[in-house]
Amino acid sequence: MELAGILLRTLFMYLFIFLIMRMMGKREIGKLSVFDLVISIMIAEIAVIVIESSDKSLYLAIAPIALLAIVQLGIAFASLKSRKIRTLIDGKPSVMIRNGRLNRKEMFKQRYNLDDLMQQLRENQVADIREVELAVLESTGKLSVIVKKQENSPTQSTTEAEYADTSIRPKFRYELLPMPLILDGQVQDDNLEKIGKTRFWLKSELGRYEVDNFKTVFFCSIDHRGKLYVDKK
């Protein structure tokens, strides 16, 4: 009997929460803001407590969940009318890259590290920060990337001509592009080893960018052509 009661409670709570989530709108499923996430977690916790405690009335779950749904719907409608409320609840988007330059202050403010940035750039099919016109961290945590327009795309013949000189052809290949060489002043020796280079070589290359100390570099990477990207502190 106890098992049957738990199963019936589970089925009822499933149907009830399904109805509540439908009432709260598709935005709950498609885009979870911090506020939406808190509401969803609270609803789940209340439902679990009542399902596990068969001696408690279902009304002890229905009433709080209904209240949370009403609060969410009320704030959602208020957000449609007021940009201030919408900004307060969802937060503002943060610009991480503008015109190929990293916004270090905003990255620090959002506790957004370079590894997170490079991962999301790769997910957006971007291999080089210099190609980015604008990268915005949305309130949902997704990175929106706008790539610079290429007026004259290089053809295959020009690319072959560019690498005709073996002196500029990179002597290494790797899949993860670009490969970080310096992260917040720290040299990535394992990546240097992968491309068969040393710190001496890296320091010599950084000299072209008027850099004489690794600590002054916030981010440095190398692309498949052997070209460095350097962002100084």
Buried (B, 14 or more C-beta within 10 A) or exposed (E): EEEEEBEEBBEBBEEBBEEBBEEBEEEBEEBBBEBBEEBBEEBEEBBEEBBEEEEEEBEEBBEBBBEBBEEBBEBBEBBEEEEEBBEBBBBEEBEBBBEBEBBBEBBEEBEBEBEBBBEBBEEBEBBBBBBBEBBBBBBBBBBBBEBEEEEEEEEEEEEEEEEEEEEEEBEEEEEEBBBBBBBBBEBBEEBBEEBEBEEEEBBEBBEEBEBEEBEBBBBBBBBBEBBBBBBEE
